[in-house]
Amino acid sequence: SILTYRSDIDGLRAISVLAVIAFHLNGFIPGGYVGVDVFFVISGFLIGSIVFNEIDSGTFSFVSFYKRRVRRIGPALVLTLVGSLVAAVVLMRPVETVAFAKSSLAALLSFANIYFYATSDYFGPRAIELPLLHL
């Protein structure tokens, strides 16, 4: 089947992004994480549709899949990491900056989840003190 543009999906994506932005405006709308969850479900649906379509047509390749992901996500990720690193150097103490640099490297290599799982605990820093936790 051919993938076609779905305005309803773009509408859901817009609502989820606005919910997250509203949450970050000092908690204007509580539960901003729901917007993130909805956005991830939409992304999974779209990515899954593309992958299944390519598998059905015999054109799927892991290399092509990851090349597309890097081209799409890479520039924004690098911009986020560089901007955050500048802010970290200015705003954080040296020991915090080292931890931040480690989390940046993990994020750049797509191991942020593993890094934060291995280095965070119940008595560790609050989520607000881990600038790249969302990655």
Accessible surface in RSA format (square Angstrom, percent):
REM  Atomic radii and reference values for relative SASA: ProtOr
REM  Chains: A
REM  Algorithm: Lee & Richards
REM  Probe-radius: 1.40
REM  Slices: 20
REM RES _ NUM      All-atoms   Total-Side   Main-Chain    Non-polar    All polar
REM                ABS   REL    ABS   REL    ABS   REL    ABS   REL    ABS   REL
RES SER A   1   122.86 103.8  70.02  93.4  52.84 121.7  61.10 130.1  61.76  86.5
RES ILE A   2   156.05  88.8 135.45 100.9  20.60  49.7 136.87  98.6  19.18  52.1
RES LEU A   3    83.48  46.5  61.00  43.6  22.48  56.5  62.91  44.2  20.58  55.4
RES THR A   4   101.77  72.4  79.73  80.8  22.04  52.5  65.05  87.4  36.72  55.5
RES TYR A   5   165.30  77.2 130.71  74.4  34.59  90.0 118.58  89.1  46.71  57.6
RES ARG A   6   106.89  44.9  98.01  50.0   8.88  21.1  37.30  51.0  69.59  42.2
RES SER A   7    76.80  64.9  66.69  89.0  10.11  23.3  31.84  67.8  44.96  63.0
RES ASP A   8    78.30  54.8  64.90  64.6  13.40  31.7  49.94 117.5  28.36  28.3
RES ILE A   9    13.24   7.5  13.24   9.9   0.00   0.0  13.24   9.5   0.00   0.0
RES ASP A  10    52.76  37.0  48.27  48.0   4.49  10.6  17.90  42.1  34.86  34.8
RES GLY A  11    32.47  40.0   0.00   N/A  32.47  40.0  31.53  86.5   0.94   2.1
RES LEU A  12    92.48  51.5  90.84  65.0   1.65   4.1  90.84  63.8   1.65   4.4
RES ARG A  13    59.30  24.9  59.30  30.2   0.00   0.0  21.28  29.1  38.01  23.0
RES ALA A  14    50.88  46.8  42.54  65.6   8.34  19.0  50.38  70.9   0.50   1.3
RES ILE A  15   115.87  65.9 114.41  85.2   1.46   3.5 115.06  82.9   0.81   2.2
RES SER A  16     3.47   2.9   0.49   0.7   2.98   6.9   3.39   7.2   0.08   0.1
RES VAL A  17    63.03  41.5  60.89  55.1   2.14   5.2  63.03  54.8   0.00   0.0
RES LEU A  18   113.91  63.4 110.98  79.4   2.93   7.4 111.35  78.2   2.57   6.9
RES ALA A  19    26.78  24.6  23.94  36.9   2.84   6.5  26.13  36.8   0.65   1.7
RES VAL A  20    33.62  22.1  33.62  30.4   0.00   0.0  33.62  29.2   0.00   0.0
RES ILE A  21    88.24  50.2  86.27  64.3   1.97   4.8  88.03  63.4   0.21   0.6
RES ALA A  22    11.30  10.4  10.52  16.2   0.78   1.8  11.16  15.7   0.14   0.4
RES PHE A  23    79.33  39.7  76.86  47.6   2.47   6.4  76.86  46.6   2.47   7.1
RES HIS A  24   132.42  72.4 105.34  73.2  27.08  69.3  70.67  72.8  61.75  71.8
RES LEU A  25   117.12  65.2 103.90  74.3  13.22  33.2 109.10  76.6   8.02  21.6
RES ASN A  26   153.00 105.5 119.78 115.8  33.22  80.0  38.65  93.0 114.35 110.5
RES GLY A  27    40.32  49.7   0.00   N/A  40.32  49.7  17.79  48.8  22.53  50.5
RES PHE A  28   153.39  76.7 125.17  77.5  28.23  73.5 133.65  81.0  19.75  56.5
RES ILE A  29    76.28  43.4  76.02  56.6   0.26   0.6  76.28  54.9   0.00   0.0
RES PRO A  30   112.31  81.8  98.45  89.7  13.86  50.4 100.99  83.4  11.31  70.3
RES GLY A  31    24.58  30.3   0.00   N/A  24.58  30.3  13.40  36.8  11.18  25.0
RES GLY A  32     2.33   2.9   0.00   N/A   2.33   2.9   2.33   6.4   0.00   0.0
RES TYR A  33   150.86  70.4 144.87  82.4   5.98  15.6 104.04  78.2  46.81  57.7
RES VAL A  34    79.78  52.5  79.62  72.1   0.16   0.4  79.78  69.3   0.00   0.0
RES GLY A  35     3.17   3.9   0.00   N/A   3.17   3.9   2.52   6.9   0.65   1.4
RES VAL A  36    56.79  37.4  55.60  50.3   1.18   2.8  56.79  49.3   0.00   0.0
RES ASP A  37    78.28  54.8  76.10  75.7   2.18   5.2  24.73  58.2  53.55  53.4
RES VAL A  38    55.11  36.3  53.28  48.2   1.83   4.4  55.08  47.9   0.02   0.1
RES PHE A  39    65.05  32.5  64.94  40.2   0.11   0.3  64.94  39.4   0.11   0.3
RES PHE A  40   127.59  63.8 119.87  74.2   7.71  20.1 120.40  73.0   7.19  20.6
RES VAL A  41   108.48  71.4 100.34  90.8   8.14  19.6 106.64  92.7   1.84   5.0
RES ILE A  42    12.77   7.3  10.90   8.1   1.86   4.5  12.77   9.2   0.00   0.0
RES SER A  43    28.66  24.2  26.28  35.1   2.38   5.5  18.23  38.8  10.43  14.6
RES GLY A  44    43.11  53.2   0.00   N/A  43.11  53.2  34.51  94.7   8.60  19.3
RES PHE A  45   105.98  53.0  93.65  58.0  12.33  32.1 102.93  62.4   3.05   8.7
RES LEU A  46    49.57  27.6  49.20  35.2   0.37   0.9  49.20  34.6   0.37   1.0
RES ILE A  47    46.07  26.2  45.86  34.2   0.21   0.5  46.07  33.2   0.00   0.0
RES GLY A  48    21.56  26.6   0.00   N/A  21.56  26.6  21.06  57.8   0.50   1.1
RES SER A  49    30.04  25.4  19.32  25.8  10.71  24.7  15.97  34.0  14.06  19.7
RES ILE A  50    65.37  37.2  65.30  48.6   0.07   0.2  65.30  47.0   0.07   0.2
RES VAL A  51    26.04  17.1  26.04  23.6   0.00   0.0  26.04  22.6   0.00   0.0
RES PHE A  52   137.86  69.0 137.73  85.3   0.13   0.3 137.78  83.5   0.07   0.2
RES ASN A  53    39.63  27.3  35.70  34.5   3.93   9.5   5.42  13.1  34.21  33.1
RES GLU A  54    32.95  18.9  32.37  24.5   0.57   1.4  14.94  28.9  18.01  14.7
RES ILE A  55    90.32  51.4  76.07  56.7  14.25  34.4  78.30  56.4  12.03  32.6
RES ASP A  56   121.78  85.3  84.42  84.0  37.37  88.4  27.60  64.9  94.19  93.9
RES SER A  57    75.19  63.5  41.01  54.7  34.18  78.7  47.42 101.0  27.77  38.9
RES GLY A  58    68.97  85.1   0.00   N/A  68.97  85.1  35.68  97.9  33.29  74.6
RES THR A  59    91.70  65.2  67.81  68.7  23.89  56.9  69.60  93.5  22.10  33.4
RES PHE A  60    54.62  27.3  28.39  17.6  26.23  68.3  28.39  17.2  26.23  75.1
RES SER A  61    40.64  34.3  34.19  45.6   6.45  14.9  32.90  70.1   7.73  10.8
RES PHE A  62   144.34  72.2 139.96  86.7   4.38  11.4 140.15  85.0   4.19  12.0
RES VAL A  63   101.01  66.5  94.44  85.5   6.57  15.8 100.15  87.0   0.86   2.3
RES SER A  64    47.44  40.1  45.55  60.8   1.89   4.4  16.28  34.7  31.17  43.7
RES PHE A  65    31.75  15.9  31.71  19.6   0.03   0.1  31.71  19.2   0.03   0.1
RES TYR A  66   129.19  60.3 128.84  73.3   0.35   0.9  86.04  64.7  43.16  53.2
RES LYS A  67   121.18  59.1 115.82  71.1   5.35  12.7  66.97  60.3  54.20  57.7
RES ARG A  68    75.32  31.6  71.23  36.3   4.09   9.7  50.93  69.6  24.38  14.8
RES ARG A  69    60.24  25.3  59.24  30.2   1.00   2.4  16.65  22.7  43.59  26.4
RES VAL A  70    99.65  65.6  96.63  87.5   3.01   7.3  98.98  86.0   0.67   1.8
RES ARG A  71   161.00  67.6 141.68  72.2  19.32  46.0  76.42 104.4  84.58  51.3
RES ARG A  72   169.58  71.2 143.87  73.3  25.71  61.2  44.25  60.5 125.33  76.0
RES ILE A  73    78.23  44.5  75.90  56.5   2.33   5.6  78.23  56.3   0.00   0.0
RES GLY A  74    16.14  19.9   0.00   N/A  16.14  19.9  15.81  43.4   0.33   0.7
RES PRO A  75    90.88  66.2  76.22  69.5  14.66  53.3  85.44  70.5   5.44  33.8
RES ALA A  76    62.61  57.6  55.88  86.2   6.74  15.3  61.03  85.9   1.59   4.2
RES LEU A  77    28.69  16.0  23.96  17.1   4.72  11.9  28.19  19.8   0.49   1.3
RES VAL A  78    73.06  48.1  72.38  65.5   0.68   1.6  73.06  63.5   0.00   0.0
RES LEU A  79   134.32  74.8 129.54  92.7   4.77  12.0 132.15  92.8   2.16   5.8
RES THR A  80    54.20  38.6  45.08  45.7   9.12  21.7  28.14  37.8  26.06  39.4
RES LEU A  81    14.56   8.1  13.45   9.6   1.11   2.8  13.75   9.7   0.82   2.2
RES VAL A  82    84.79  55.8  83.90  76.0   0.90   2.2  84.76  73.6   0.03   0.1
RES GLY A  83    40.38  49.8   0.00   N/A  40.38  49.8  33.83  92.8   6.55  14.7
RES SER A  84    29.08  24.6  20.36  27.2   8.72  20.1   8.49  18.1  20.59  28.8
RES LEU A  85    74.16  41.3  74.16  53.1   0.00   0.0  74.16  52.1   0.00   0.0
RES VAL A  86    94.18  62.0  90.67  82.1   3.51   8.5  93.97  81.6   0.21   0.6
RES ALA A  87    44.30  40.7  38.62  59.6   5.68  12.9  44.13  62.1   0.16   0.4
RES ALA A  88     4.40   4.0   0.97   1.5   3.43   7.8   4.13   5.8   0.27   0.7
RES VAL A  89    96.57  63.5  78.26  70.8  18.31  44.1  79.30  68.9  17.27  46.8
RES VAL A  90   113.07  74.4  82.51  74.7  30.55  73.6  88.13  76.6  24.94  67.6
RES LEU A  91   143.82  80.1 109.35  78.2  34.47  86.7 112.39  78.9  31.43  84.6
RES MET A  92    45.46  23.5  30.36  20.1  15.10  36.0  32.33  27.5  13.13  17.4
RES ARG A  93   154.19  64.7 150.78  76.9   3.41   8.1  68.26  93.3  85.93  52.1
RES PRO A  94   111.79  81.5 105.80  96.4   5.99  21.8 111.37  92.0   0.42   2.6
RES VAL A  95   107.20  70.5  99.27  89.9   7.93  19.1 103.19  89.7   4.01  10.9
RES GLU A  96    66.14  38.0  60.51  45.8   5.63  13.4  24.88  48.1  41.27  33.7
RES THR A  97    26.59  18.9  26.58  26.9   0.01   0.0  24.30  32.6   2.29   3.5
RES VAL A  98    84.93  55.9  82.25  74.5   2.67   6.4  84.90  73.8   0.03   0.1
RES ALA A  99    49.74  45.7  46.55  71.8   3.19   7.3  48.43  68.2   1.31   3.5
RES PHE A 100     6.42   3.2   1.41   0.9   5.01  13.0   5.76   3.5   0.66   1.9
RES ALA A 101    46.26  42.5  39.61  61.1   6.65  15.1  41.59  58.6   4.67  12.4
RES LYS A 102   121.02  59.0 114.87  70.5   6.15  14.6  64.73  58.3  56.30  60.0
RES SER A 103     5.70   4.8   5.68   7.6   0.02   0.1   2.30   4.9   3.41   4.8
RES SER A 104    16.06  13.6  15.38  20.5   0.68   1.6  15.66  33.3   0.40   0.6
RES LEU A 105   105.00  58.5 101.62  72.7   3.38   8.5 104.53  73.4   0.48   1.3
RES ALA A 106    11.94  11.0   6.98  10.8   4.96  11.3  11.40  16.0   0.54   1.4
RES ALA A 107     5.90   5.4   0.27   0.4   5.63  12.8   1.25   1.8   4.65  12.3
RES LEU A 108    88.97  49.6  72.36  51.8  16.61  41.8  72.36  50.8  16.61  44.7
RES LEU A 109    98.65  54.9  86.09  61.6  12.56  31.6  90.18  63.3   8.47  22.8
RES SER A 110   100.03  84.5  68.52  91.4  31.51  72.6  42.05  89.5  57.98  81.2
RES PHE A 111   108.10  54.1 106.98  66.3   1.12   2.9 108.10  65.5   0.00   0.0
RES ALA A 112     4.53   4.2   2.71   4.2   1.83   4.2   2.71   3.8   1.83   4.8
RES ASN A 113   120.52  83.1 110.72 107.0   9.80  23.6  31.81  76.6  88.71  85.7
RES ILE A 114   112.31  63.9 109.81  81.8   2.50   6.0 112.26  80.8   0.04   0.1
RES TYR A 115    41.71  19.5  36.32  20.7   5.39  14.0  32.41  24.4   9.30  11.5
RES PHE A 116    16.08   8.0  14.62   9.1   1.46   3.8  15.06   9.1   1.02   2.9
RES TYR A 117   191.26  89.3 171.11  97.4  20.15  52.4 131.63  98.9  59.63  73.5
RES ALA A 118    79.22  72.8  40.92  63.1  38.30  87.1  48.40  68.2  30.82  81.6
RES THR A 119    78.92  56.1  43.78  44.4  35.14  83.7  48.88  65.7  30.04  45.4
RES SER A 120    44.54  37.6  27.64  36.9  16.90  38.9  25.70  54.7  18.84  26.4
RES ASP A 121   101.36  71.0  78.58  78.2  22.78  53.9  44.31 104.3  57.04  56.9
RES TYR A 122   197.57  92.2 161.54  91.9  36.02  93.7 123.36  92.7  74.20  91.5
RES PHE A 123   181.16  90.6 148.18  91.8  32.97  85.8 153.58  93.1  27.58  78.9
RES GLY A 124    29.02  35.8   0.00   N/A  29.02  35.8  14.85  40.7  14.17  31.7
RES PRO A 125    73.58  53.6  52.46  47.8  21.11  76.7  60.56  50.0  13.02  80.9
RES ARG A 126   159.24  66.9 151.16  77.1   8.07  19.2  76.13 104.1  83.10  50.4
RES ALA A 127    66.25  60.9  50.35  77.7  15.90  36.2  51.77  72.9  14.48  38.4
RES ILE A 128   140.80  80.1 109.93  81.9  30.88  74.4 118.78  85.5  22.02  59.8
RES GLU A 129    90.36  51.9  72.87  55.1  17.50  41.7  36.66  70.9  53.70  43.8
RES LEU A 130    36.77  20.5  32.22  23.1   4.55  11.4  32.89  23.1   3.88  10.4
RES PRO A 131    60.29  43.9  38.35  35.0  21.94  79.7  49.45  40.8  10.84  67.4
RES LEU A 132     1.07   0.6   0.59   0.4   0.48   1.2   0.59   0.4   0.48   1.3
RES LEU A 133    71.27  39.7  58.36  41.8  12.91  32.5  58.36  41.0  12.91  34.7
RES HIS A 134   129.10  70.6  92.40  64.2  36.70  93.9  86.22  88.9  42.87  49.9
RES LEU A 135    65.03  36.2  31.62  22.6  33.41  84.0  38.25  26.9  26.79  72.1
END  Absolute sums over single chains surface
CHAIN  1 A    10318.0       8674.5       1643.5       7685.1       2632.9
END  Absolute sums over all chains
TOTAL         10318.0       8674.5       1643.5       7685.1       2632.9
